[in-house]
């Protein structure tokens, strides 16, 4: 997995730029704009579909346990009490352990090999769930699955931020994040087909076939990723080697260097980047924001069980009915991200959907009418998932003073946000169904906390922008 160790020094050496003009100061002329349009188009047709597909499988392999629960999963493994909740939660402990060291390592490797390698590992581990025979087996597999899945999302987010500018990033991260939303939507449909067609085939329960089939799909996607993912902008490896021209790579280098709020520091070590990320208070506000968002969508691993409590029909119909709220959430997420990029605004585009989600949680507490509660699900699913993707884009573009700081801060934010995924499964004790009053009130509270942190970040960045403007220099301002 070792790559060119100089790939993060392109803003000093401008290796790719020299192939274009001979120095590191490319004029933004018609030639530059033509090459830039070609570059973005190629990235949108290769990098974006590939990371989207990998993230879809990342979440399918993580979330299929919630569908398995409707096919005798707990009974077959002898799960009792809160053991299923623990199995859901423990994956996130492994996830937390690996995220930060992985992103620090990513800056010194080749993403086109590094990310697919972890994808292949998680596909194998996830498929091994089909071999579990008891609670102990399940816990060990889920813990390891968290470790091997952890590098993907913060790594993919960091890779996108190396190729796309801040004004382009929100929409692309929303596209990436839609892989999660659609994985949750399609997982119910896939499970319905597997359970109805393969349950009992060759002596295996349908839920075991579900893990085998989705794990195999992830492995195939990993092989494809080796050819479709780029490395860093100044590297002529990965997808760059067979698709991008020297001129396009020069433009890629120059436009990302120009897009930084401030110039990189002389010390470019990963440890300096980690120190800068830890000492920046905004890193921790973003971490609380994302933790609140993850806590607010604590319903995600229990959504099939929640919909089952509406008593709308058979198990197959229940799984099918889990899809529409997530499909709507995907549409809302794209509209919100497009609006956010167009208006160059982040805070309100995160807080307004969270306010809508809070209304959905309140409605769920206020009534037992199944149709109304299903309608409320559209509100809180759409609200939570429409806002979540923009947190990553906002944080990545705000904490981007050096590539190492951006990588470390992205990992820290995503790492601490996993606390929400660790404790939120305990919002749903089995005895609280079908209304889940405690869970809905807690998730509403975290939606409100997310709104508060958005206002705090906007206030902090307004102050920073005022200082930058007062400096009298030609500066790039923070996006609010």
Residue pairs with C-beta under 8 A, 6 or more apart in sequence:
1 109
1 110
1 113
1 114
1 117
2 109
2 110
3 108
3 109
3 110
3 113
3 231
3 232
3 235
3 237
4 110
4 231
4 235
4 237
5 108
6 13
6 15
6 234
7 231
7 232
7 233
7 234
7 235
8 107
8 232
8 268
8 403
8 404
9 234
9 268
10 16
10 17
10 232
10 233
10 234
10 253
10 257
11 24
11 253
11 257
11 264
13 234
14 23
14 24
14 234
14 250
14 253
14 254
15 234
15 253
16 233
16 234
16 246
16 249
16 250
16 252
16 253
17 23
17 24
17 26
17 250
17 253
17 254
18 24
18 250
19 246
19 247
19 249
19 250
20 26
20 246
20 247
20 249
20 250
20 251
21 27
21 250
24 253
24 254
24 257
25 254
26 32
26 250
26 251
26 254
31 247
32 251
32 254
35 245
35 247
35 248
35 250
35 251
36 251
36 255
38 245
38 248
39 244
39 248
39 251
39 252
40 164
40 168
42 243
42 244
42 248
43 163
43 164
43 230
46 228
46 230
46 239
46 243
47 159
47 160
47 163
47 228
47 229
47 230
47 239
48 172
48 175
48 176
49 228
50 224
50 225
50 228
50 229
51 156
51 159
51 160
51 176
51 179
51 229
52 175
52 176
52 178
52 179
53 179
53 221
53 224
54 115
54 116
54 119
54 152
54 156
54 179
54 221
54 222
54 225
55 152
55 153
55 156
55 176
55 177
55 179
55 180
55 183
56 179
56 180
56 182
56 183
56 186
57 119
57 123
57 183
57 214
57 217
57 218
57 221
58 119
58 122
58 149
58 152
58 153
58 179
58 180
58 183
58 218
59 179
59 180
59 183
59 184
59 187
60 183
60 186
60 187
60 190
60 214
60 217
60 218
61 122
61 123
61 126
61 145
61 149
61 211
61 214
61 215
61 218
62 91
62 126
62 145
62 149
63 183
63 184
63 187
63 300
63 301
64 126
64 187
64 191
64 210
64 211
64 214
65 73
65 87
65 88
65 129
65 142
65 301
66 88
66 187
66 300
66 301
66 302
66 303
66 304
66 305
67 187
67 188
67 190
67 191
67 207
67 210
67 304
67 319
68 191
68 207
68 210
68 211
69 84
69 304
69 305
70 191
70 195
70 304
70 305
70 308
70 315
70 318
70 319
71 191
71 195
71 199
71 205
71 206
71 207
71 210
71 315
72 205
72 207
73 79
73 84
73 207
74 83
74 84
76 205
76 207
77 132
77 133
77 134
77 135
77 137
77 138
78 134
78 135
79 87
79 135
79 138
82 426
82 429
83 135
85 425
85 426
85 428
85 429
86 139
86 425
87 135
87 138
87 139
87 142
88 142
88 301
88 425
89 421
89 422
89 423
89 425
89 426
90 139
90 142
90 143
90 146
91 142
91 143
91 145
91 146
91 149
91 421
92 146
92 418
92 419
92 421
92 422
93 143
93 146
93 422
94 142
94 143
94 144
94 145
94 146
94 147
94 148
94 149
94 150
95 146
95 147
95 149
95 150
95 418
95 421
96 146
96 150
96 415
96 416
96 418
96 419
96 422
97 146
97 147
97 150
98 146
98 147
98 148
98 150
98 151
99 150
99 151
99 154
99 411
99 414
99 415
99 418
100 274
100 408
100 411
100 412
100 415
102 118
102 150
102 151
102 154
102 155
102 411
103 151
103 154
103 155
103 158
103 407
103 408
103 410
103 411
104 270
104 273
104 274
104 404
104 407
104 408
104 411
105 114
106 114
106 151
106 155
106 158
106 159
106 407
107 158
107 270
107 273
107 403
107 404
107 407
108 270
110 231
110 235
110 237
110 238
111 155
111 159
111 229
111 230
111 231
111 232
111 238
112 225
112 226
112 229
112 230
112 231
112 237
112 238
112 239
113 226
113 238
114 151
114 155
115 151
115 152
115 155
115 156
115 159
115 225
115 229
116 222
116 223
116 225
116 226
116 229
117 222
118 148
118 149
118 151
118 152
118 155
119 152
119 218
119 219
119 221
119 222
119 225
120 218
120 219
120 222
120 223
121 148
122 145
122 148
122 149
122 152
122 218
123 215
123 216
123 217
123 218
123 219
123 221
123 222
124 215
124 219
125 141
125 144
125 145
125 148
126 145
126 211
126 214
126 215
126 218
127 211
127 212
127 214
127 215
127 216
128 141
128 211
128 215
129 138
129 141
129 142
129 145
129 208
129 211
130 204
130 208
130 209
130 211
130 212
130 215
131 137
132 138
132 141
153 414
154 407
154 410
154 411
154 414
154 415
156 176
157 173
157 176
157 392
157 396
157 410
157 414
158 396
158 406
158 407
158 410
159 229
159 230
160 169
160 172
160 173
160 176
161 169
161 396
161 397
161 400
161 406
161 410
162 232
162 233
162 256
162 403
163 230
163 233
163 252
163 256
164 172
165 255
165 256
165 259
166 259
166 393
166 397
166 400
166 479
167 341
167 344
167 479
168 341
169 341
169 393
169 396
169 397
170 337
170 340
170 341
170 346
170 389
170 390
170 393
170 394
171 334
171 337
171 338
171 340
171 341
172 393
173 337
173 389
173 390
173 392
173 393
173 396
174 333
174 334
174 336
174 337
174 338
174 389
174 390
174 393
175 334
175 337
176 389
177 333
177 385
177 388
177 389
177 392
178 330
178 333
178 334
178 389
180 385
181 326
181 329
181 330
181 333
181 385
182 326
182 327
182 330
184 300
184 303
184 322
184 326
185 322
185 323
185 324
185 325
185 326
185 327
185 330
186 323
187 322
188 304
188 319
188 320
188 321
188 322
188 323
189 319
189 320
189 323
190 210
190 213
190 214
191 206
191 210
191 319
192 315
192 316
192 319
192 320
194 206
194 209
194 210
194 213
195 206
195 207
195 210
195 315
195 316
195 319
196 206
196 316
198 204
198 206
198 209
199 205
199 206
199 209
200 206
201 209
227 239
228 239
229 238
229 239
230 238
230 239
230 240
230 244
231 237
231 238
231 240
233 240
233 249
233 252
233 253
233 256
234 249
234 253
236 249
240 249
244 252
258 476
259 400
259 476
260 400
260 401
260 476
261 398
261 400
261 401
261 468
261 475
261 476
261 477
261 478
262 401
264 401
264 402
264 403
265 272
265 276
265 401
265 402
268 402
268 403
268 404
269 404
270 404
270 407
270 408
272 402
272 404
272 405
273 402
273 403
273 404
273 405
273 406
273 407
273 408
274 404
274 408
276 401
276 402
276 404
276 405
276 408
277 283
277 399
277 405
277 408
277 409
277 412
278 408
278 412
280 399
280 405
280 409
281 460
282 395
282 398
282 399
282 457
282 460
282 461
283 395
283 399
283 409
283 412
283 413
284 416
285 453
285 456
285 457
285 460
286 391
286 394
286 395
286 398
286 399
286 409
286 413
286 453
286 457
287 412
287 413
287 415
287 416
287 417
288 416
288 449
288 453
289 350
289 391
289 450
289 453
289 454
289 457
290 388
290 391
290 392
290 395
290 413
290 414
290 416
290 417
290 420
291 416
291 417
291 419
291 420
292 420
292 446
292 447
292 449
292 450
292 453
293 354
293 384
293 387
293 388
293 391
293 417
293 420
293 446
293 450
294 388
294 417
294 418
294 419
294 420
294 421
294 424
295 420
295 423
295 424
295 442
295 443
295 446
296 354
296 357
296 380
296 384
296 420
296 443
296 444
296 446
296 447
296 450
297 380
297 381
297 384
297 385
297 388
297 424
297 443
298 420
298 421
298 424
298 425
298 427
298 428
298 439
298 442
298 443
299 306
299 380
299 381
299 428
299 439
299 443
301 425
302 425
302 428
303 322
303 377
303 381
304 318
304 319
304 322
305 428
305 433
306 377
306 433
306 434
306 436
307 318
307 321
307 322
307 374
307 377
308 315
308 318
309 433
309 434
309 435
310 321
310 370
310 373
310 374
310 434
311 370
311 434
312 318
312 321
312 370
312 374
313 321
321 374
324 378
325 377
325 378
325 381
325 382
326 381
326 385
328 378
328 381
328 382
329 381
329 382
329 384
329 385
329 386
330 385
332 353
332 382
332 385
332 386
333 385
333 386
333 389
336 349
336 353
336 386
336 387
336 390
337 349
337 389
337 390
337 393
339 349
340 346
340 349
340 390
340 393
343 349
344 479
345 479
345 480
346 390
346 393
346 394
346 454
346 479
346 480
347 394
347 454
347 455
347 457
347 458
347 480
348 454
349 387
349 390
350 387
350 390
350 391
350 394
350 450
350 454
351 387
351 450
351 451
351 454
351 455
352 387
353 382
353 383
353 384
353 386
353 387
354 383
354 384
354 387
354 447
354 448
354 450
354 451
354 454
355 383
355 447
355 451
356 379
356 380
356 382
356 383
357 379
357 380
357 382
357 383
357 384
357 387
357 443
357 444
357 447
358 380
358 383
358 444
358 447
358 448
359 379
359 383
360 376
360 377
360 378
360 379
360 380
360 381
360 383
361 376
361 380
361 440
361 441
361 443
361 444
361 447
362 440
362 444
363 372
363 373
363 375
363 376
363 379
364 373
364 376
364 377
364 380
364 435
364 436
364 440
365 435
365 437
365 440
365 441
365 444
367 373
368 434
368 435
380 443
383 447
384 447
387 450
391 413
392 410
392 413
392 414
394 457
394 479
395 409
395 410
395 413
396 406
396 409
396 410
397 478
397 479
398 457
398 461
398 478
398 479
399 405
399 406
399 409
399 410
400 406
420 446
424 442
424 443
427 436
427 438
427 439
427 442
427 443
428 436
428 439
429 438
432 438
432 439
458 480
461 478
461 479
461 480
462 480
464 478
465 477
465 478
465 480
468 475
468 477
468 478
469 475
469 477
